[in-house]
Every structure is written in structure tokens, then in C-alpha cells.
Amino acid sequence: MTRFVGRLLGAVLTLYLVLPLVLFLLRAFGTTQRGFRVPGLVPAFLISVSCATASLALVVVFGIPLAYVLAHSRGPLARFVELLITLPLALPPVMGGIVMVYLVGPYSPLGQLFHRQLTESVYGIVIAMTFTSAPFLVLSARAAFSVVDPVLLDVASTLGHAELSRFFRIALPLAGPGIRAGMTMTWLRAFGEYGAVTILAYNPASLPVYTVNQFMARGLNPTLAPTLLALLAAAAVVLVGRIRWRRPRHPVADVVESGPPPLQRSRRVSFDLSTRVGDFTLRARHTASQDSLAILGPSGSGKSVLLRSLVGLYGSGVGRVMWGGNDVSSTAPERRSVGYVAQGFSLFPHLTVWNNVMFPVGARREYARYWLDRLGLTGLDERYPSQLSGGQRQRVALAQALARTPDLLVLDEPFSALDVPVRRELQRELRRLQHETGLSMVVVTHDPDEAAVLANEILVLDAGHALQAGPTRDVLRRPASRQVARLLDRRNVVDAQRVPGGLADSTGVFLRTPGLEGPPGDRVLWCIRPEHWSLTTRAEPLDESDHRIVANGVVEDVLDQGLDTYLDVRLSPEWVVTVVVEGVDLPHPGDPCRLEARVTDLHVWVPS
């Protein structure tokens, strides 16, 4: 559809909706017989306004919690409840009133219990209005709650807030625009209800009933006044519903003195987890030997599932979790004293920077001031997250997690959405903070360089299972397998078998390794780092001393990255190594070449 066609169709619909109102207003202001002096007009108007307001209050009290539950429920029962809530929308109002007679009519058990006062009274009007208007608010609120990022509720729980607090302080404000729209539609629908009200409570007359009575008895002119009042009431309610109520700002943060938090004692993590999330199964066990642990793996390996299990977001049935010698397996996330920085920018968008940092339960003002200043956020206290850069938002998230002085800082790929320079800067900043405060930390990442910068210990995870764990230096220098080496982005880690005098692949290609010790027949991994190979041509004299390793190969690819040039060289059907070279006269793909390296640069180990 072109933009012109869209505008044309929209203009036709707008004209269709507006033209009757314009013609009505011309008629109303073109005559003096509008019906304002007819008895019963004001009481009918007041009855409709008060009953619609009472109906809205009932729907707010009962409907918004129901909408919240439905938004966070899955399964056939939730779908069935939604179907039941939707039915009054499809049911003609008169039939809705007939249905309600069986519940509150004078001869029903409920009607007799209330001495037949639920019909032909204002109670009946409210009951009829509520039945026909409630779906508007419930369905609107359910949709509004559904788009609230569940990560924000998770972060709030790890910051010490229980379910009720999360509802009132996070879910309700963020769903506010959708709820306000639903409240407006609910009030308007209740205010204009005629069919169900006619069945349940014809007397006292509401404004629609009064208007129909005037039309049937006196014609069109006496209906001008009630219609004008209805239009004015509807316009007023719509305008009020569009007002954005925002709390006044109180710039108190500037007068708060900064106070450094106390140094933390070590809270090393240990866990034995076995859980299933959807179709994914996680089984991992580890006892950390260092204060900072990096969980590294590819996308879909279970890193975030493991992290969420540690902070308690999957409940107590995931297995055993301990830190600092304390078993927290059965402790709710709001009581685990953990600072959780979720993946992406997990700040509360309706709160200022200062209020975000002060949001954790137990956060102290002097600590919040300290972390804002320490992380370079001075002067940003009254800004909202949408007014910050990506790096600033992530710094605020760190300050928020640290403001309550947690026992453990947990970060789920905290810098993945940032540009490389900003990411490197924040990595170094976080490393300095960890060293200065002694804070125990668990960080999830798929970047080996980030893991090396932030953690003294690495756990490599894939497909829900731990492949290798140990001190960062050991894991990076000696991957347990080629799979681990690939996940660690370690180049030139190659499978081989020990043979007399050297190494061989399964096709029999031999690499002479002078001085290599070890029993023949062992399966091993070997590695010579790219910068330790030197490139020569096969025409140059061959150095077969006991201090050199020599291999012939064919160049497969040449990658010029400006400062460095990388060659992929195939040494055998199974061995491909990467070489860093310098110079202008570079080989081309398909050129034969010779590689040389010192024996001391060769690392050989048995895979675990």
C-alpha cells in the first residue's frame, strides 16, 4: 500500500467518525430547545458518572492483578480464562444483562441473599456496567504487562525486592500507559452502557436510559442536552487519561557525601546444578578456587541458564549453590545478597540515574554517591536511561549492583552491546574495581579476551556441560581438547600422535620434533603460536638442527589486517596452522612454503 492510499483511507474513516459529531453540534447550537430544563437530566447524569466510576474502581482492584497473573502465565488454564474474559465483548449487551439475571436477579440465590437489592438499583447499574466493561481493562493491562521486559523484574528480585514490591515499583509503572488507556475505555464503556443496564436496573434511570426515554416520548430535541453532557464527560475523561503524571524531581543526590564501601571478604562460588529449561538441559559442577570466575562458551551453551540458576531465578530445584561456604540453594533471589548485571541495558527506564542506583534494598546513599563518582557518572543523577549513552548505562548498572555492597557480583555478558573501545575501557575499569574491593565475581562471556581480563579462573561450557575448568593461564595455555581450543579462539591447537622422533597425524604425515619426550602412540595436542612461526621458501637452505622444527606446506589463505598479515598454511590433510608474517613480498593462496620454529616454542600435552 502506498502512502497516498493509506492517507486517503484514513481520511475517509476520520470523516465518517467526525462528520456526525459536527452535524450534531451544529444542530445543538442552532436551537434553543435542547432539553436542559427537562426534569431528571442531572440525576441521570450523576448516576451514570458515579456508577461508571464505581465500576472502574472495581475493575481496577480485581482486574489489574488478574491481568498481571495472566501476563505471566502459560498453559491451557490461562488461555481458557482469557477466553472467558473476552466473551462479554462478543455478547450483545442486552444478552449480557439476561445472563447476569441468573447471577444477581431477584430470584437467584445471590439476589435473595441481598434481599433483592441487586437489581432495580444503583447496585444493578454498577453490576451491569462492570460485566460489560471489565474486559477492556483486563485485556489492555494484560497486553501492557506482557511487553514489560521480564529481565527488569529479575534484576529487581536480585536487588532485594519481593513479588509485591516488583509489581508496584516496576511492572505497574512500566505498564502504566497501556493500563491508563484500558481504564479510559473501561470508564467510557461503562458510562455508555444501555442494554445490560436496561435488563438489570431500568430504574433509577442512567443517562443512556434517560436519553432513550426522552427520544421515545418527546422526539429528538430533548436528547440534545444528555448527548452534549455525554460528549463533554467523554472528552474530559479522555484528556485526563492522557495526562502523564510524573513525580517531581528532588535533586538530593548532590548534597550526599561520598563514602567508600567496606572491603569484601572472599565469597568463592561452588555449585552442582542439574536443571531443565524448556528443551535445554544443564548439568554442571564446579568449585571455584579464585575470587573471579568467567563462564565462557558459545551462544546456546547454557551460560545464562547457569548464571540465572546461581542467583536463584529458577528456584531451589536446580541443585546446590554455595558461596563463601554458605548454602544458598533454598534462599530466594531477593535474599541472596547478589549484584546482578543482566545482559544488555537492564536499567529501569522510568527511574532517574540516582533512583536506579538507590533502588536496591539496603542501598546506602553514601555508597551510591561513591560509585557514581567512582564510575565517572557525576552530574548525571537526574537523567533517565534513555538520555545516556550505552557506556554510561552500563556504568549505572554496575553502580546499581554495587550500591548495596553485595556478597557476589554476577554479570551476564555485560559489555556485549557496546562498541569495542568502550567495552575494553569498562573491562579494565571493572578489573581495577575487583582488585581494589576484593569483591567476588562471576562473569558470563563468549569472548576469551574478556574472560582473561576479568577472571582468574575460567569454566568452559558447551551444550550444558562443563568441558574444562581451571586457572585462566592454564586453561588458555593448555585447552583440554580441540573443541575447547576453538571456543577459546586458540589458534594452531592440533591433534597428533607421538611417534619416534616426532608427531604424526592419522594420515601418516610426520613432523620432526627434536628432543620431544614421551611414549610413542599417545594421543596429544600440540601448538606453536602464530607469531612463533617464521616463513621461508622451499628454495632456501633447510635448517635441520636439533633446535629447529621445520614443516613444508601450502598457503590456503592470506588475510591482511593492516598491521599484521595472517596466513593459513596447510601442513597435512589434518593440520592447518596460522602464521603471522611481515613484509611486502607475501605469498599467494596455493603457493608452497616452508615454516620454521624453535623447539622451545612447541607445546605438547595430553588432552584431558
C-alpha positions in Angstrom: 0.0 0.0 0.0 1.3 3.4 -0.9 1.4 6.3 1.5 -1.2 8.2 -0.6 -3.7 5.3 -0.4 -3.1 5.0 3.3 -3.8 8.7 3.8 -6.9 8.5 1.6 -8.4 5.6 3.5 -7.6 7.2 6.8 -9.2 10.5 5.8 -12.4 8.7 4.7 -12.6 6.9 8.1 -11.9 10.1 10.0 -14.5 12.0 8.1 -17.0 9.2 8.8 -16.3 9.5 12.5 -16.2 13.2 12.8 -19.0 14.3 10.4 -21.9 13.1 12.6 -20.4 14.9 15.6 -20.1 18.1 13.6 -23.7 17.9 12.3 -24.9 17.2 15.9 -23.1 20.2 17.3 -24.5 22.4 14.5 -28.0 21.2 15.4 -27.4 21.6 19.2 -26.2 25.2 19.0 -28.7 26.1 16.3 -31.8 25.7 18.5 -32.9 26.7 22.0 -34.8 23.5 22.7 -32.0 21.3 23.8 -33.7 19.7 26.8 -31.6 21.1 29.6 -34.7 22.0 31.6 -36.3 18.6 31.4 -36.6 17.0 34.9 -34.4 14.1 35.6 -31.4 15.1 33.4 -29.0 16.0 36.2 -29.8 13.0 38.4 -29.4 10.6 35.4 -26.1 12.2 34.5 -24.8 12.0 38.1 -25.9 8.3 38.3 -24.0 7.4 35.2 -20.9 9.2 36.2 -20.8 7.8 39.8 -21.8 4.3 38.7 -19.2 4.2 35.9 -16.6 5.4 38.3 -17.5 2.8 40.9 -17.5 0.2 38.2 -14.0 1.3 37.1 -12.8 1.1 40.7 -14.0 -2.5 41.0 -12.3 -3.5 37.7 -9.1 -1.8 38.7 -8.9 -3.6 42.1 -9.7 -7.0 40.7 -8.8 -6.7 37.0 -5.3 -5.4 37.1 -4.0 -8.2 39.4 -5.8 -10.7 37.2 -4.1 -9.2 34.1 -0.7 -9.4 35.8 -1.2 -13.1 36.6 -2.4 -13.8 33.0 0.6 -12.0 31.5 3.0 -14.2 33.4 1.0 -17.5 33.0 1.3 -20.1 30.3 -0.8 -23.2 29.6 -4.4 -24.1 28.8 -5.9 -22.7 32.0 -4.6 -19.2 31.3 -5.9 -19.4 27.8 -9.3 -20.6 29.0 -9.5 -17.7 31.5 -8.7 -15.2 28.7 -11.4 -16.8 26.6 -14.0 -16.3 29.4 -12.9 -12.7 29.9 -13.3 -12.0 26.2 -16.9 -13.4 25.9 -18.7 -10.3 27.3 -17.2 -8.4 24.4 -18.8 -10.7 21.9 -22.1 -11.0 23.8 -24.7 -8.3 22.9 -25.2 -6.1 25.9 -28.9 -7.0 26.3 -28.0 -10.7 26.4 -25.2 -9.8 28.8 -27.9 -8.4 31.1 -30.0 -11.5 30.7 -27.1 -13.7 31.6 -26.4 -11.6 34.7 -30.1 -12.0 35.8 -29.2 -15.7 36.6 -26.5 -14.5 38.9 -27.9 -11.4 40.7 -31.6 -11.5 39.7 -34.3 -11.2 42.5 -34.9 -15.0 42.5 -31.3 -16.1 42.3 -29.6 -17.3 45.5 -27.3 -14.3 45.4 -30.2 -11.9 44.8 -32.2 -13.4 47.7 -29.1 -13.2 49.9 -29.1 -9.4 49.4 -32.9 -9.1 49.8 -33.4 -8.5 46.0 -31.5 -5.2 46.2 -29.0 -6.1 43.4 -31.5 -5.2 40.6 -33.6 -2.1 40.0 -31.0 -0.1 42.0 -27.7 1.7 41.6 -26.1 -1.7 42.6 -27.6 -3.2 39.5 -26.3 -0.4 37.3 -22.8 -0.9 38.7 -23.0 -4.7 38.2 -24.2 -4.4 34.6 -21.6 -1.8 33.8 -18.8 -3.9 35.3 -19.8 -7.0 33.4 -19.7 -5.3 30.0 -16.7 -3.1 30.6 -14.3 -5.2 32.6 -12.7 -7.0 29.5 -11.4 -3.7 28.2 -9.2 -3.1 31.2 -8.2 -6.7 31.8 -7.1 -7.3 28.2 -5.4 -3.9 27.8 -3.5 -4.4 31.1 -2.5 -8.0 30.2 -1.1 -6.7 26.9 0.8 -3.9 28.7 2.2 -6.3 31.4 3.3 -8.7 28.6 5.6 -6.2 27.0 7.4 -5.3 30.3 10.9 -6.8 29.9 10.9 -9.8 32.3 14.7 -9.2 32.8 13.8 -6.0 34.7 11.7 -8.0 37.2 14.5 -10.5 37.5 17.0 -7.7 38.2 14.6 -6.2 40.8 14.3 -9.5 42.6 18.1 -9.9 42.8 18.3 -6.3 44.2 16.2 -7.4 47.2 12.6 -6.7 46.1 9.9 -9.3 46.7 7.0 -10.0 44.3 4.6 -7.3 45.6 7.3 -4.7 45.5 8.3 -5.6 42.0 4.6 -5.3 40.9 4.1 -1.9 42.4 7.5 -0.4 41.7 8.4 -1.9 38.3 5.6 -3.7 36.5 2.8 -1.2 37.3 4.7 2.0 36.3 6.1 0.5 33.1 2.7 -0.9 32.1 1.1 2.4 33.1 0.3 3.9 29.6 -1.5 0.7 28.5 -3.4 0.5 31.8 -4.4 4.1 31.5 -5.7 3.5 28.0 -7.6 0.5 29.3 -9.1 2.5 32.2 -10.3 5.2 29.8 -12.0 2.6 27.6 -13.5 0.9 30.6 -15.0 4.0 32.0 -16.4 5.1 28.7 -17.8 1.7 28.0 -19.5 1.6 31.5 -20.7 5.2 31.1 -22.4 4.4 27.8 -23.9 1.0 28.8 -27.5 0.7 27.9 -28.6 -2.9 27.1 -27.4 -4.7 30.2 -28.5 -1.8 32.5 -32.0 -1.9 31.0 -32.3 -5.5 31.9 -30.9 -5.3 35.4 -31.8 -1.7 36.6 -34.2 0.2 34.4 -34.9 2.4 37.4 -33.2 4.6 38.6 -32.5 5.8 35.1 -28.9 6.2 33.9 -28.1 8.8 31.3 -28.5 6.4 28.3 -31.8 5.1 29.6 -33.0 8.6 30.3 -32.0 9.6 26.7 -33.9 6.8 25.1 -37.0 7.6 27.2 -36.9 11.2 26.1 -36.5 10.2 22.5 -39.4 7.8 22.6 -41.7 10.3 24.5 -40.7 13.7 23.1 -38.7 13.3 19.9 -35.1 14.3 19.0 -34.7 17.8 20.5 -34.8 16.8 24.2 -31.9 14.3 23.5 -29.5 17.1 22.7 -28.7 18.0 26.3 -27.9 14.5 27.5 -25.8 13.8 24.4 -23.9 17.1 24.9 -23.2 16.1 28.5 -22.1 12.7 27.4 -19.7 14.2 24.9 -18.3 16.6 27.5 -17.8 13.8 30.0 -16.1 11.6 27.5 -13.8 14.4 26.3 -12.8 15.2 29.9 -12.1 11.5 30.7 -10.0 11.1 27.5 -8.0 14.2 28.4 -7.4 13.1 32.0 -6.3 9.7 30.7 -3.7 11.3 28.5 -2.1 13.3 31.3 1.4 11.8 32.2 1.7 12.0 35.9 5.4 12.2 36.8 6.8 12.6 40.3 8.6 15.9 40.9 12.3 15.6 40.9 14.2 16.1 44.2 17.9 16.7 43.5 19.0 15.4 46.8 21.8 13.4 45.4 24.1 16.4 45.1 24.2 17.0 48.8 25.0 13.4 49.7 28.6 12.9 50.9 30.5 10.1 49.2 31.6 7.2 51.4 33.6 4.2 50.2 32.1 0.8 50.9 33.9 -1.6 53.1 36.2 -4.2 51.6 34.5 -7.5 50.9 35.8 -10.9 52.1 36.1 -13.7 49.6 32.8 -15.4 48.6 34.1 -18.1 46.2 31.4 -19.9 44.3 30.7 -23.6 44.2 27.7 -25.3 42.5 26.3 -28.7 41.5 23.5 -28.0 39.1 21.1 -30.2 37.2 18.1 -28.5 35.7 16.0 -28.4 32.6 14.7 -25.2 31.0 12.4 -26.0 28.0 14.2 -28.4 25.8 17.6 -27.4 27.3 19.3 -29.4 30.0 22.1 -28.1 32.2 24.4 -30.3 34.2 27.4 -28.6 35.6 29.6 -28.9 38.7 32.4 -26.7 39.8 34.2 -25.4 42.9 35.9 -22.1 42.3 39.5 -21.7 43.6 39.7 -18.0 42.8 37.6 -14.9 43.6 36.7 -14.2 40.0 35.3 -16.8 37.7 34.5 -16.5 34.0 31.9 -18.8 32.4 32.8 -19.0 28.8 31.0 -20.7 25.9 29.2 -20.2 22.6 25.6 -19.0 22.2 23.2 -21.6 23.4 25.8 -23.3 25.6 23.8 -22.7 28.8 25.9 -19.8 30.2 22.9 -17.6 31.1 20.9 -20.6 32.4 23.8 -21.4 34.8 24.1 -17.7 35.9 20.3 -17.4 36.5 20.5 -20.7 38.5 23.2 -19.2 40.6 21.3 -16.1 41.5 18.1 -18.1 42.2 15.9 -17.1 39.3 14.9 -20.7 38.6 14.1 -21.5 42.2 15.6 -24.0 44.5 15.2 -27.1 42.4 18.2 -26.6 40.2 20.7 -28.1 42.5 23.2 -27.0 45.1 24.6 -23.4 45.1 27.1 -22.1 47.7 29.3 -19.0 48.1 31.6 -18.2 50.9 30.8 -21.6 52.4 27.1 -20.7 52.8 24.5 -22.9 51.1 22.0 -20.5 49.4 20.2 -23.2 47.3 16.9 -22.6 49.0 17.3 -18.9 49.5 15.1 -16.6 47.4 16.9 -14.4 45.0 15.9 -11.2 46.9 17.8 -12.6 49.9 20.9 -13.9 48.3 22.8 -10.5 48.5 23.9 -10.6 44.9 24.6 -7.8 42.5 23.2 -8.9 39.1 24.0 -7.1 35.9 21.9 -8.7 33.2 22.7 -8.9 29.5 22.0 -5.7 27.7 21.0 -2.4 29.4 18.9 -3.6 32.3 18.1 -0.2 33.9 14.6 0.8 35.0 13.5 3.3 32.3 11.1 5.1 34.5 13.7 6.0 37.1 16.5 8.5 37.1 20.1 7.5 37.4 20.1 8.3 41.1 16.8 6.4 41.8 18.2 3.5 39.8 21.3 3.3 41.9 19.3 3.7 45.1 16.7 1.1 44.0 18.3 -1.9 45.7 17.0 -2.8 49.1 19.6 -1.8 51.6 21.4 0.6 49.3 23.1 3.4 51.2 23.2 6.9 49.9 26.9 7.5 50.6 27.8 4.3 48.7 25.6 5.2 45.8 27.3 8.6 45.7 30.7 6.9 45.8 30.0 4.5 43.0 28.5 7.2 40.8 31.6 9.3 41.3 34.0 6.4 41.0 32.5 5.2 37.7 32.6 8.7 36.1 28.8 9.4 36.4 29.0 12.6 38.4 26.4 15.1 37.2 24.1 12.5 35.6 22.0 11.9 38.6 18.7 13.4 37.3 18.9 11.9 33.8 16.9 8.9 32.6 18.4 5.8 31.0 17.1 6.9 27.6 19.3 10.1 27.9 22.5 8.1 28.4 25.0 6.5 26.1 25.5 2.8 26.1 28.7 3.0 28.1 27.0 5.3 30.7 24.1 3.0 31.1 26.3 0.0 31.7 28.2 2.0 34.3 25.0 2.9 36.0 24.0 -0.8 36.0 27.3 -1.6 37.7 26.8 1.2 40.3 23.3 -0.1 40.9 24.6 -3.7 41.5 27.4 -2.4 43.8 25.3 0.1 45.9 24.0 -2.5 48.3 27.6 -4.0 48.9 26.6 -7.4 47.6 28.4 -10.6 48.6 28.8 -11.6 44.9 28.8 -9.6 41.7 27.2 -11.5 38.8 27.5 -10.2 35.2 25.7 -11.8 32.2 27.7 -10.6 29.1 27.6 -7.1 30.4 29.5 -5.4 27.6 28.4 -7.4 24.6 26.2 -4.5 23.2 29.0 -1.9 23.5 31.5 -0.7 20.9 34.9 -2.3 21.2 36.8 0.8 22.6 34.1 1.3 25.3 34.0 -2.4 26.0 37.8 -2.5 26.6 37.6 0.6 28.8 34.9 -0.9 31.0 36.7 -4.2 31.2 39.8 -2.6 32.6 37.7 -0.4 35.0 35.9 -3.5 36.3 39.1 -5.3 36.7 40.5 -2.5 38.8 37.4 -2.4 40.9 37.6 -6.1 41.6 41.2 -5.8 42.7 40.6 -2.8 44.9 37.5 -4.1 46.7 38.2 -7.8 46.8 34.7 -8.4 45.5 33.9 -12.0 44.4 32.6 -12.0 40.8 31.1 -14.4 38.3 31.0 -13.2 34.7 29.4 -14.8 31.7 31.0 -14.2 28.3 31.7 -15.7 24.9 34.8 -13.5 24.5 38.1 -15.3 25.6 39.9 -12.0 25.8 37.2 -10.6 28.1 37.4 -13.7 30.3 41.2 -13.3 30.5 40.9 -9.7 31.6 38.2 -10.1 34.1 38.7 -13.5 35.7 41.4 -15.5 37.4 39.6 -18.7 36.7 37.7 -20.0 33.6 34.9 -22.6 33.2 34.3 -23.6 29.6 30.8 -24.6 28.9 29.1 -26.2 25.8 25.7 -27.8 25.3 25.0 -27.6 29.1 28.2 -29.4 30.2 31.5 -28.2 31.6 34.3 -29.1 29.2 37.2 -27.7 31.2 37.8 -25.5 34.3 40.9 -24.1 36.0 43.1 -21.1 36.4 42.9 -18.7 33.5 46.5 -19.2 32.4 46.3 -22.9 32.5 43.1 -23.1 30.5 44.3 -20.7 27.9 47.7 -22.3 27.5 46.6 -25.9 27.5 43.0 -26.4 26.3 41.6 -29.8 27.1 40.6 -30.6 23.5 40.4 -29.0 20.1 36.8 -28.2 20.9 37.8 -26.2 23.9 40.6 -24.6 21.9 38.1 -23.5 19.3 35.8 -22.0 22.0 38.8 -20.2 23.4 39.8 -18.9 20.0 43.2 -20.6 20.4 44.8 -20.9 17.0 47.2 -23.7 16.0 46.0 -26.3 18.5 46.3 -29.6 16.6 45.6 -33.2 17.2 48.6 -35.6 16.8 50.1 -39.0 17.8 53.5 -39.4 19.3 55.8 -41.4 17.0 59.6 -42.0 17.3 61.3 -38.7 16.6 58.2 -36.5 16.4 54.5 -36.2 15.8 52.2 -37.6 13.1 48.6 -37.1 12.0 46.3 -40.0 11.2 47.3 -39.9 7.5 50.9 -40.5 8.4 52.3 -37.0 7.8 55.3 -36.6 10.0 56.6 -33.6 11.9 60.1 -33.9 13.2 60.3 -32.6 16.8 63.9 -32.9 18.2 64.1 -33.6 21.9 60.4 -34.4 22.3 59.9 -36.8 25.2 57.0 -39.2 25.7 55.9 -42.7 24.9 55.1 -43.4 21.2 51.4 -44.0 20.5 50.0 -41.4 22.9 47.3 -39.1 21.5 48.4 -35.5 22.2 47.6 -31.9 21.3 50.4 -29.6 20.1 50.6 -25.9 19.4 53.1 -23.4 18.1 51.7 -19.9 18.4 51.2 -17.9 15.1 53.9 -15.3 15.9 56.5 -18.1 16.7 56.4 -19.5 13.1 58.8 -18.0 10.6 58.0 -18.2 6.9 60.6 -19.2 4.3 60.5 -20.6 0.8 61.4 -24.1 -0.1 64.3 -22.8 -2.1 66.1 -21.5 1.0 68.6 -23.9 2.7 67.0 -26.3 5.1 67.9 -25.9 8.8 67.6 -29.4 10.3 69.4 -28.6 13.6 68.1 -30.0 16.9 66.9 -26.6 17.9 64.5 -26.1 15.0 61.2 -27.5 13.8 60.7 -27.5 10.0 57.5 -28.1 8.1 56.5 -27.8 4.4 53.1 -26.6 3.5 50.8 -24.8 1.0 49.3 -21.4 1.6 45.5 -21.6 1.8 44.5 -18.0 2.6 46.1 -14.6 3.1 44.4 -12.1 5.5 45.8 -8.6 5.6 44.6 -6.8 8.7 46.8 -3.7 8.2 49.3 -4.0 11.0 49.6 -7.8 10.7 49.1 -10.3 7.9 47.8 -13.8 8.7 48.5 -16.8 6.5 46.6 -20.1 6.8 49.1 -22.9 5.9 48.1 -26.5 5.3 50.8 -28.8 6.6 48.8 -32.1 6.1 45.3 -33.2 5.3 44.5 -32.7 9.0 46.9 -29.9 10.1 46.2 -26.2 9.2 48.2 -23.6 11.1 48.1 -19.8 11.2 51.2 -17.8 10.8 51.8 -14.0 11.4 54.1 -12.5 8.8 55.5 -9.1 7.9 56.9 -7.6 4.7 55.8 -6.7 1.3 56.5 -9.8 -0.7 53.8 -12.1 0.5 52.8 -15.4 -0.9 49.5 -16.1 -2.6 47.0 -18.8 -2.0 48.3 -22.0 -3.5 52.0 -21.1 -3.1 54.2 -23.7 -1.5 56.1 -22.5 1.6 58.3 -23.7 4.5 57.6 -22.9 8.1 60.3 -23.0 10.9 60.1 -22.6 14.6 62.2 -23.1 17.7 61.8 -26.3 19.6 61.2 -24.3 22.7 58.1 -22.7 21.2 56.5 -26.1 20.8 53.9 -27.1 23.4 52.7 -30.7 23.6 50.3 -32.0 26.2 47.9 -34.9 26.7 44.2 -33.9 26.4 42.1 -34.3 29.5 
